[in-house]
Amino acid sequence: METTMYDNLLLLPLFQGLSKNDMTTIIEKVKLDFQSYPKGETIIRQGAPCEKLCFLLNGELRVQTKDAIHAYALTEIIKEPMVIEPQSLFGMQTHYTASYQAHTQVSVLMIDKAFIFSDLNNYEIFRINYLNILSNRNQVSYQKLWNTHIGTINEKFVNFIALRCQLQGGEKILQTTMEDLAFLINETRINLSRLLNDLQDKGLVQLKRKEILIPRFEKLIAHLDESNLNDMEL
């Protein structure tokens, strides 16, 4: 395997800290399944069994989570390097919580769950990295839950998106009706409409029929933080 491939693998969160000698041993023992997908092809479907660790090595993925009960869907774009839903590999619900589609041409690495137990788990650094990833995701999710339905309508809207995102930046697309979203954040439709139109005037969102596009979610968060700071100064 070329040096560049070693370097790419060592950039992945679960392999960081391993030496190239360790990686050589792993490659000799563990079946690494490298796949390439063209733009537009679906790699993983929401609800499918999670039986492998999947790593995004190159390119961008379009991630969409649908909530059939509350009739909305949230879409975001993720970039390499990234491990896809490591928390879904173990536990009571071992199914993917989102669908993953190639937003550009992508390269992914997949490792069967059996090899995690038989080989990778023997490396202390791998175990620590895995535990750190799971712990960090759990801690971030716990902190987000404290903000649900709390604060101004601006805060409730931003927190609704943040709670359901994998990344707190980049493009987000929320597909829902104004009535459904108002109900979900416990606000009136008219107040939500005023907020969204104000955010659109500021260039922070783009409103379409049953769709809210947020070009850069980090800018929306920064706007919220700035508004809260101004309120405190008053």
C-alpha positions as CSV (number, residue, x, y, z in Angstrom):
1,M,0.0,0.0,0.0
2,E,1.3,3.5,-0.9
3,T,2.5,5.9,1.7
4,T,-0.4,8.3,0.9
5,M,-2.9,5.5,1.8
6,Y,-1.1,5.0,5.1
7,D,-1.3,8.7,5.8
8,N,-5.0,8.9,4.9
9,L,-5.8,6.0,7.2
10,L,-3.8,7.6,10.1
11,L,-5.9,10.7,9.7
12,L,-9.1,8.8,10.6
13,P,-10.1,9.4,14.2
14,L,-10.1,5.8,15.2
15,F,-6.5,5.2,13.9
16,Q,-4.9,8.4,15.1
17,G,-1.9,7.6,17.3
18,L,-1.2,4.2,15.7
19,S,2.3,3.8,14.1
20,K,2.8,2.8,10.5
21,N,4.1,-0.6,11.8
22,D,0.8,-1.1,13.6
23,M,-1.1,-0.1,10.5
24,T,0.9,-2.6,8.4
25,T,0.0,-5.4,10.9
26,I,-3.7,-4.4,10.8
27,I,-3.7,-4.3,7.0
28,E,-2.2,-7.8,6.9
29,K,-4.8,-9.2,9.4
30,V,-8.0,-7.3,8.8
31,K,-10.0,-7.3,5.6
32,L,-10.3,-3.7,4.6
33,D,-13.0,-3.1,2.0
34,F,-12.3,0.0,-0.1
35,Q,-15.1,1.3,-2.3
36,S,-15.7,4.2,-4.6
37,Y,-19.1,5.7,-5.4
38,P,-20.1,8.2,-8.1
39,K,-22.0,11.3,-7.3
40,G,-25.7,10.7,-6.5
41,E,-25.3,7.0,-5.4
42,T,-26.7,6.0,-2.1
43,I,-24.2,4.2,0.1
44,I,-26.3,3.7,3.3
45,R,-30.0,3.8,3.8
46,Q,-31.7,5.0,7.1
47,G,-32.9,2.0,9.1
48,A,-30.5,-0.5,7.5
49,P,-28.5,-2.8,9.9
50,C,-25.2,-1.4,10.9
51,E,-22.8,-4.3,10.5
52,K,-19.6,-2.5,9.5
53,L,-17.5,0.5,10.5
54,C,-17.7,2.9,7.6
55,F,-15.1,5.6,7.0
56,L,-15.4,8.5,4.6
57,L,-11.9,8.8,3.1
58,N,-12.4,11.3,0.2
59,G,-15.2,13.5,-1.0
60,E,-18.5,14.7,0.5
61,L,-21.6,12.9,1.6
62,R,-25.2,14.1,1.7
63,V,-26.7,13.0,4.9
64,Q,-30.5,12.9,5.4
65,T,-32.5,11.9,8.4
66,K,-36.3,11.6,8.0
67,D,-38.8,11.6,10.9
68,A,-41.9,10.0,9.4
69,I,-43.9,10.6,12.6
70,H,-43.4,14.3,12.7
71,A,-43.2,14.8,9.0
72,Y,-39.8,16.5,8.5
73,A,-36.4,15.7,7.0
74,L,-33.0,17.3,7.8
75,T,-30.2,17.2,5.3
76,E,-26.5,18.2,5.7
77,I,-23.2,17.8,4.0
78,I,-20.2,16.1,5.7
79,K,-16.6,16.0,4.5
80,E,-13.7,13.6,4.9
81,P,-12.1,12.3,7.0
82,M,-15.0,11.0,9.1
83,V,-16.3,7.8,10.7
84,I,-20.0,7.2,10.0
85,E,-22.2,6.5,13.0
86,P,-19.8,4.5,15.2
87,Q,-22.4,4.6,17.9
88,S,-24.8,2.5,15.7
89,L,-22.5,-0.5,15.6
90,F,-23.3,-1.6,19.2
91,G,-26.2,-1.3,21.6
92,M,-29.9,-2.2,21.4
93,Q,-30.6,-0.3,18.2
94,T,-27.9,-1.3,15.7
95,H,-29.4,0.4,12.7
96,Y,-28.3,3.6,10.8
97,T,-30.2,6.7,11.8
98,A,-29.7,8.5,8.5
99,S,-29.2,7.9,4.8
100,Y,-25.8,8.7,3.2
101,Q,-25.6,9.6,-0.5
102,A,-22.5,10.6,-2.5
103,H,-22.6,14.4,-2.8
104,T,-19.4,14.2,-4.9
105,Q,-17.5,11.2,-6.0
106,V,-16.4,9.5,-2.7
107,S,-14.1,6.8,-1.4
108,V,-15.0,4.9,1.7
109,L,-13.5,2.2,3.8
110,M,-15.6,-0.5,5.5
111,I,-14.5,-2.9,8.2
112,D,-16.7,-5.8,9.3
113,K,-17.9,-5.8,12.9
114,A,-16.2,-9.2,13.5
115,F,-12.8,-7.8,12.8
116,I,-13.4,-5.0,15.4
117,F,-13.7,-7.8,18.1
118,S,-11.0,-10.2,16.7
119,D,-8.2,-7.8,15.8
120,L,-8.7,-4.0,16.2
121,N,-9.9,-4.3,19.8
122,N,-6.4,-5.6,20.7
123,Y,-4.9,-2.2,20.1
124,E,-5.2,0.0,23.2
125,I,-5.0,3.2,21.1
126,F,-7.9,2.1,19.0
127,R,-10.0,1.2,22.0
128,I,-9.3,4.6,23.6
129,N,-10.1,6.4,20.3
130,Y,-13.4,4.6,20.0
131,L,-14.4,5.3,23.6
132,N,-13.4,9.0,23.2
133,I,-15.6,9.3,20.0
134,L,-18.6,7.6,21.7
135,S,-18.1,9.7,24.9
136,N,-17.8,13.0,23.0
137,R,-20.9,12.3,21.0
138,N,-22.8,11.4,24.1
139,Q,-21.7,14.5,26.0
140,V,-22.5,16.8,23.1
141,S,-26.0,15.3,22.7
142,Y,-26.6,15.6,26.4
143,Q,-25.6,19.3,26.4
144,K,-27.9,19.9,23.4
145,L,-30.9,18.4,25.2
146,W,-30.7,21.1,27.9
147,N,-31.6,23.8,25.3
148,T,-34.7,22.1,23.8
149,H,-37.7,24.4,23.9
150,I,-35.9,26.9,26.0
151,G,-35.3,30.6,25.3
152,T,-36.5,32.9,22.5
153,I,-38.0,31.7,19.3
154,N,-34.6,32.3,17.6
155,E,-32.9,30.1,20.1
156,K,-35.6,27.4,19.8
157,F,-35.3,27.3,16.0
158,V,-31.4,27.1,16.1
159,N,-31.5,24.5,18.9
160,F,-34.0,22.4,16.9
161,I,-31.5,22.2,14.0
162,A,-28.4,21.8,16.2
163,L,-29.9,18.9,18.2
164,R,-30.4,16.9,15.0
165,C,-27.1,17.7,13.2
166,Q,-23.9,15.7,13.1
167,L,-21.9,18.8,12.5
168,Q,-22.5,22.3,13.9
169,G,-21.5,24.0,10.6
170,G,-22.0,23.9,6.9
171,E,-25.1,23.7,4.8
172,K,-28.4,22.4,6.3
173,I,-31.8,21.8,4.6
174,L,-34.9,21.4,6.7
175,Q,-37.9,20.0,4.8
176,T,-41.1,20.7,6.7
177,T,-44.2,22.9,6.7
178,M,-44.4,26.1,8.7
179,E,-47.2,24.7,10.7
180,D,-45.4,21.5,11.6
181,L,-42.2,23.3,12.6
182,A,-44.1,25.8,14.7
183,F,-45.7,22.9,16.6
184,L,-42.3,21.1,17.0
185,I,-40.7,24.2,18.6
186,N,-43.8,25.1,20.6
187,E,-44.3,28.5,18.8
188,T,-47.1,30.1,16.8
189,R,-46.9,30.0,13.0
190,I,-47.0,33.8,12.7
191,N,-44.1,34.3,15.1
192,L,-42.1,31.6,13.2
193,S,-42.9,33.2,9.9
194,R,-41.7,36.6,11.1
195,L,-38.4,35.1,12.4
196,L,-37.7,33.2,9.2
197,N,-38.4,36.1,7.0
198,D,-36.1,38.3,9.2
199,L,-33.4,35.7,8.9
200,Q,-33.8,35.6,5.2
201,D,-33.5,39.4,4.9
202,K,-30.2,39.0,6.8
203,G,-29.0,36.3,4.3
204,L,-28.9,33.6,6.9
205,V,-31.6,31.4,5.5
206,Q,-33.4,30.9,2.2
207,L,-37.1,30.0,2.2
208,K,-38.7,27.8,-0.4
209,R,-41.9,25.8,-0.5
210,K,-41.8,23.4,2.5
211,E,-38.0,23.9,2.7
212,I,-35.6,26.0,4.7
213,L,-32.1,26.2,3.4
214,I,-29.3,27.3,5.8
215,P,-26.2,27.9,3.7
216,R,-23.8,28.2,6.7
217,F,-25.2,27.0,10.0
218,E,-22.2,28.4,11.9
219,K,-23.2,31.9,10.8
220,L,-26.7,31.4,12.1
221,I,-25.2,30.2,15.5
222,A,-22.9,33.3,15.5
223,H,-25.9,35.6,14.8
224,L,-27.8,34.0,17.8
225,D,-24.7,34.4,20.0
226,E,-24.4,38.1,19.0
227,S,-28.1,38.8,19.6
228,N,-27.9,37.2,23.1
229,L,-24.8,39.3,23.8
230,N,-26.6,42.5,22.7
231,D,-29.6,41.6,24.9
232,M,-27.3,41.1,27.9
233,E,-25.6,44.5,27.4
234,L,-29.1,46.2,27.3
